Amino acid sequence: MVENTIKKIFSGKVDSEVHNEFIKFGKGNFSNRYLADAKKQKDKWAIKTNGEYANFLVKKCLEKAVGDVDVKGVIVVSTPIDGAVGFPIERIKQFMGVKQAVINTKTSPKKILEAMEKFQKAFFALSFSTNDSNLKVKAKAPKSAKPASAGGKAPSPDFCSLKTTDKSIVDDLFFDYPNFTEISARHTLQINQIIMPKGETDPVKIRALAQRKGKLIRDVNVDGLANKSEKEFLA
């Protein structure tokens, strides 16, 4: 079952996916991360997030999808991908060593999920509709992680937009508040220590294997009431 990074940390289920997401972070405080807003509408939920939830939303929307889907967007990856996935790639755009595989095709959810398993460090900025969800993700690479700057304008979650009748997606994103009319969640990552792998001298492998130790602070506003919780982690 697909779960997002924040829920994994709070439930003590840190795995390789969480580790891969945190590789981009150095030491410091990173505020306004993993942004998510949601509103309950008559027969569905309207959800907006920043890009850090993109891969999760793609997986979550596809895991129960029935039939082929029309999918558009890009897969951002640093390794060759053309010919390595089970669906056609329209073209490859490349800039400063980063490849963007442009996708505009109809394929099975299984093939996309297999590609996500094969390229676990890739960013899947894909838009599509399923039997119960309509997901729109901006077709571009996400911004790099930088420590918070004083007085900076708080960002809005506008990278991913989802309308869905699937309550399990809502329950995963807002696992601590199952019932709401309107909700928003913001997170601060406090990376206090980088734990280097012992006996490794290859800089590339050191970066890939180093663990981040720190604290995750979760700020949630649910129907006008502010709540804060936190969890220490090693990822």
DOSE-439553 format. One record per residue (C-alpha): residue number from 1; x, y, z; residue in one letter. Coordinates in Angstrom, 1 decimal, m for minus. Example, Ala and Ser with C-alpha at 12.3 -4.5 7.8 and 13.67 -1.06 7.14 Angstrom:
BEGIN
KEGU, 1, 12.3, m4.5, 7.8, A
KEGU, 2, 13.7, m1.1, 7.1, S
END
This chain:
BEGIN
KEGU, 1, 0.0, 0.0, 0.0, M
KEGU, 2, 1.3, 3.4, m1.0, V
KEGU, 3, 2.0, 5.9, 1.8, E
KEGU, 4, 3.5, 9.4, 1.7, N
KEGU, 5, 6.7, 10.4, 3.4, T
KEGU, 6, 5.2, 12.4, 6.2, I
KEGU, 7, 2.9, 9.6, 7.3, K
KEGU, 8, 5.7, 7.1, 7.1, K
KEGU, 9, 7.9, 9.2, 9.5, I
KEGU, 10, 5.1, 9.8, 12.0, F
KEGU, 11, 4.2, 6.1, 12.0, S
KEGU, 12, 7.9, 5.0, 12.3, G
KEGU, 13, 8.1, 3.4, 8.9, K
KEGU, 14, 11.1, 5.2, 7.4, V
KEGU, 15, 12.2, 3.3, 4.3, D
KEGU, 16, 14.4, 3.7, 1.2, S
KEGU, 17, 11.9, 6.0, m0.5, E
KEGU, 18, 12.0, 8.4, 2.5, V
KEGU, 19, 15.8, 8.2, 2.4, H
KEGU, 20, 15.9, 9.0, m1.3, N
KEGU, 21, 13.6, 12.0, m0.9, E
KEGU, 22, 15.9, 13.4, 1.9, F
KEGU, 23, 19.2, 13.0, 0.0, I
KEGU, 24, 18.7, 16.6, m1.4, K
KEGU, 25, 18.7, 18.1, 2.1, F
KEGU, 26, 21.8, 19.3, 3.9, G
KEGU, 27, 22.0, 20.4, 7.5, K
KEGU, 28, 19.7, 23.2, 8.5, G
KEGU, 29, 16.0, 24.1, 8.9, N
KEGU, 30, 13.8, 23.7, 5.9, F
KEGU, 31, 10.4, 25.3, 6.5, S
KEGU, 32, 7.3, 25.2, 4.3, N
KEGU, 33, 8.0, 21.7, 3.0, R
KEGU, 34, 5.4, 19.1, 2.0, Y
KEGU, 35, 2.6, 21.6, 1.6, L
KEGU, 36, m1.0, 20.2, 1.3, A
KEGU, 37, m4.4, 21.9, 1.3, D
KEGU, 38, m7.8, 20.2, 0.9, A
KEGU, 39, m11.5, 21.1, 0.9, K
KEGU, 40, m14.4, 18.7, 1.2, K
KEGU, 41, m16.9, 19.3, m1.6, Q
KEGU, 42, m20.3, 17.7, m2.1, K
KEGU, 43, m19.2, 14.3, m3.4, D
KEGU, 44, m15.4, 14.7, m3.6, K
KEGU, 45, m12.3, 16.3, m2.2, W
KEGU, 46, m10.2, 19.1, m3.9, A
KEGU, 47, m6.6, 18.8, m3.0, I
KEGU, 48, m3.6, 21.0, m3.8, K
KEGU, 49, 0.1, 20.2, m2.9, T
KEGU, 50, 3.6, 21.3, m3.7, N
KEGU, 51, 5.9, 19.1, m5.9, G
KEGU, 52, 7.1, 17.0, m3.0, E
KEGU, 53, 3.9, 15.0, m3.1, Y
KEGU, 54, 3.9, 14.4, m6.9, A
KEGU, 55, 5.3, 10.9, m6.9, N
KEGU, 56, 3.1, 9.8, m4.1, F
KEGU, 57, m0.1, 11.2, m5.8, L
KEGU, 58, 0.8, 9.5, m9.1, V
KEGU, 59, 1.3, 6.2, m7.3, K
KEGU, 60, m1.7, 6.5, m5.1, K
KEGU, 61, m4.0, 7.4, m8.0, C
KEGU, 62, m2.8, 4.6, m10.1, L
KEGU, 63, m2.7, 1.8, m7.6, E
KEGU, 64, m6.4, 1.1, m7.9, K
KEGU, 65, m7.0, 2.4, m11.4, A
KEGU, 66, m8.9, 0.3, m13.9, V
KEGU, 67, m8.0, 0.3, m17.6, G
KEGU, 68, m5.5, 2.3, m19.6, D
KEGU, 69, m5.0, 6.0, m18.8, V
KEGU, 70, m4.1, 8.9, m21.1, D
KEGU, 71, m1.0, 10.4, m19.5, V
KEGU, 72, 0.9, 13.6, m20.2, K
KEGU, 73, 3.9, 15.2, m18.5, G
KEGU, 74, 7.6, 14.7, m17.9, V
KEGU, 75, 9.8, 12.2, m16.1, I
KEGU, 76, 12.8, 14.0, m14.6, V
KEGU, 77, 15.7, 11.6, m14.3, V
KEGU, 78, 19.5, 11.8, m14.2, S
KEGU, 79, 20.0, 8.4, m15.9, T
KEGU, 80, 19.1, 7.1, m19.4, P
KEGU, 81, 15.4, 6.2, m19.6, I
KEGU, 82, 14.5, 6.0, m23.3, D
KEGU, 83, 13.8, 2.3, m24.1, G
KEGU, 84, 13.9, 1.3, m20.4, A
KEGU, 85, 10.2, 1.8, m19.7, V
KEGU, 86, 7.1, m0.1, m21.1, G
KEGU, 87, 5.5, 2.9, m22.7, F
KEGU, 88, 6.6, 5.4, m25.5, P
KEGU, 89, 8.6, 8.5, m24.8, I
KEGU, 90, 7.9, 11.4, m27.1, E
KEGU, 91, 11.3, 13.0, m26.8, R
KEGU, 92, 14.1, 13.7, m24.3, I
KEGU, 93, 14.9, 17.2, m23.2, K
KEGU, 94, 18.2, 17.7, m21.4, Q
KEGU, 95, 19.8, 20.6, m19.5, F
KEGU, 96, 22.9, 20.5, m17.2, M
KEGU, 97, 22.9, 16.7, m17.1, G
KEGU, 98, 19.2, 16.4, m16.1, V
KEGU, 99, 17.0, 14.6, m18.5, K
KEGU, 100, 13.3, 15.2, m19.0, Q
KEGU, 101, 11.4, 12.5, m20.8, A
KEGU, 102, 8.3, 14.0, m22.4, V
KEGU, 103, 5.3, 11.7, m22.0, I
KEGU, 104, 2.1, 11.9, m24.1, N
KEGU, 105, 0.6, 8.5, m24.5, T
KEGU, 106, m2.1, 6.0, m23.4, K
KEGU, 107, m0.8, 3.1, m21.3, T
KEGU, 108, m1.6, 0.9, m18.3, S
KEGU, 109, m1.2, 2.0, m14.7, P
KEGU, 110, 0.9, m1.1, m14.2, K
KEGU, 111, 3.6, 0.0, m16.7, K
KEGU, 112, 3.9, 3.5, m15.0, I
KEGU, 113, 4.1, 1.9, m11.6, L
KEGU, 114, 6.8, m0.5, m12.9, E
KEGU, 115, 8.8, 2.5, m14.2, A
KEGU, 116, 8.5, 4.3, m10.8, M
KEGU, 117, 9.8, 1.1, m9.1, E
KEGU, 118, 12.7, 0.9, m11.6, K
KEGU, 119, 13.6, 4.6, m11.4, F
KEGU, 120, 13.0, 5.3, m7.7, Q
KEGU, 121, 15.0, 8.6, m7.7, K
KEGU, 122, 13.1, 10.0, m10.7, A
KEGU, 123, 10.5, 12.7, m10.5, F
KEGU, 124, 7.2, 11.7, m12.2, F
KEGU, 125, 5.4, 14.9, m13.1, A
KEGU, 126, 2.4, 13.2, m14.8, L
KEGU, 127, m1.2, 14.2, m15.3, S
KEGU, 128, m4.1, 11.9, m16.0, F
KEGU, 129, m7.6, 10.8, m15.0, S
KEGU, 130, m8.7, 7.5, m13.5, T
KEGU, 131, m12.1, 6.2, m12.5, N
KEGU, 132, m12.1, 8.2, m9.3, D
KEGU, 133, m9.4, 10.8, m9.6, S
KEGU, 134, m8.3, 13.7, m11.8, N
KEGU, 135, m4.6, 14.6, m11.2, L
KEGU, 136, m2.8, 17.6, m12.7, K
KEGU, 137, 0.9, 18.0, m12.1, V
KEGU, 138, 3.1, 20.8, m13.6, K
KEGU, 139, 5.3, 19.3, m16.3, A
KEGU, 140, 8.7, 20.5, m15.0, K
KEGU, 141, 11.5, 19.7, m12.6, A
KEGU, 142, 10.9, 20.6, m8.9, P
KEGU, 143, 13.0, 23.3, m7.3, K
KEGU, 144, 16.0, 22.4, m5.2, S
KEGU, 145, 15.8, 22.3, m1.4, A
KEGU, 146, 17.2, 25.4, 0.3, K
KEGU, 147, 17.3, 26.4, 3.9, P
KEGU, 148, 14.6, 28.9, 5.0, A
KEGU, 149, 15.4, 32.6, 4.6, S
KEGU, 150, 14.1, 35.2, 7.1, A
KEGU, 151, 11.2, 37.2, 5.9, G
KEGU, 152, 10.6, 35.2, 2.7, G
KEGU, 153, 7.1, 34.9, 1.4, K
KEGU, 154, 5.4, 31.6, 2.3, A
KEGU, 155, 4.8, 29.4, m0.8, P
KEGU, 156, 1.5, 28.1, m1.8, S
KEGU, 157, 0.8, 24.5, m2.8, P
KEGU, 158, 0.2, 24.9, m6.5, D
KEGU, 159, 2.3, 22.2, m8.2, F
KEGU, 160, m0.2, 19.4, m8.0, C
KEGU, 161, m4.0, 19.6, m8.2, S
KEGU, 162, m6.2, 16.6, m7.5, L
KEGU, 163, m10.0, 16.1, m7.4, K
KEGU, 164, m10.9, 12.7, m6.1, T
KEGU, 165, m13.6, 10.6, m4.5, T
KEGU, 166, m11.0, 8.2, m3.1, D
KEGU, 167, m11.1, 8.8, 0.7, K
KEGU, 168, m7.9, 6.7, 1.2, S
KEGU, 169, m5.8, 9.5, m0.5, I
KEGU, 170, m7.3, 12.1, 2.0, V
KEGU, 171, m6.7, 9.8, 4.9, D
KEGU, 172, m3.1, 9.3, 3.9, D
KEGU, 173, m2.3, 13.0, 3.5, L
KEGU, 174, m4.2, 14.1, 6.6, F
KEGU, 175, m3.8, 10.9, 8.7, F
KEGU, 176, m4.3, 12.7, 12.0, D
KEGU, 177, m7.6, 14.5, 11.1, Y
KEGU, 178, m10.0, 12.1, 9.3, P
KEGU, 179, m12.9, 14.5, 9.3, N
KEGU, 180, m12.8, 18.1, 8.1, F
KEGU, 181, m14.3, 20.7, 5.8, T
KEGU, 182, m11.0, 22.6, 5.1, E
KEGU, 183, m7.5, 21.7, 6.1, I
KEGU, 184, m3.9, 22.7, 5.4, S
KEGU, 185, m0.6, 21.1, 6.4, A
KEGU, 186, 2.9, 22.6, 6.5, R
KEGU, 187, 6.1, 21.0, 7.6, H
KEGU, 188, 9.5, 22.1, 8.9, T
KEGU, 189, 12.5, 19.7, 8.5, L
KEGU, 190, 15.2, 20.2, 11.1, Q
KEGU, 191, 18.3, 18.4, 9.8, I
KEGU, 192, 20.7, 18.4, 12.8, N
KEGU, 193, 23.2, 15.7, 11.7, Q
KEGU, 194, 24.5, 14.0, 8.6, I
KEGU, 195, 25.7, 10.5, 9.4, I
KEGU, 196, 28.3, 9.4, 6.9, M
KEGU, 197, 28.6, 5.7, 5.9, P
KEGU, 198, 31.6, 4.0, 7.5, K
KEGU, 199, 34.4, 2.8, 5.2, G
KEGU, 200, 33.2, 4.5, 2.1, E
KEGU, 201, 35.4, 6.8, 0.0, T
KEGU, 202, 33.5, 7.3, m3.2, D
KEGU, 203, 31.9, 10.8, m3.0, P
KEGU, 204, 28.9, 9.7, m5.0, V
KEGU, 205, 28.2, 6.7, m2.8, K
KEGU, 206, 28.8, 8.7, 0.3, I
KEGU, 207, 26.1, 11.2, m0.8, R
KEGU, 208, 23.7, 8.4, m1.7, A
KEGU, 209, 24.2, 6.5, 1.6, L
KEGU, 210, 24.5, 9.3, 4.1, A
KEGU, 211, 21.6, 9.4, 6.6, Q
KEGU, 212, 19.8, 12.5, 7.8, R
KEGU, 213, 19.0, 12.8, 11.5, K
KEGU, 214, 16.6, 15.4, 12.9, G
KEGU, 215, 13.1, 16.4, 13.6, K
KEGU, 216, 9.9, 16.8, 11.5, L
KEGU, 217, 7.5, 19.5, 12.7, I
KEGU, 218, 3.9, 19.3, 11.4, R
KEGU, 219, 1.7, 22.3, 11.5, D
KEGU, 220, m1.9, 21.7, 10.6, V
KEGU, 221, m4.8, 24.1, 10.4, N
KEGU, 222, m8.1, 22.2, 10.4, V
KEGU, 223, m11.3, 24.2, 10.1, D
KEGU, 224, m9.7, 27.2, 11.6, G
KEGU, 225, m7.9, 25.5, 14.5, L
KEGU, 226, m4.1, 25.3, 14.6, A
KEGU, 227, m2.3, 22.2, 15.8, N
KEGU, 228, 1.3, 21.3, 16.0, K
KEGU, 229, 3.1, 17.9, 16.3, S
KEGU, 230, 6.6, 16.7, 15.9, E
KEGU, 231, 8.6, 13.5, 15.3, K
KEGU, 232, 12.3, 12.7, 15.4, E
KEGU, 233, 13.6, 10.7, 12.5, F
KEGU, 234, 16.7, 9.0, 11.0, L
KEGU, 235, 16.4, 8.6, 7.2, A
END
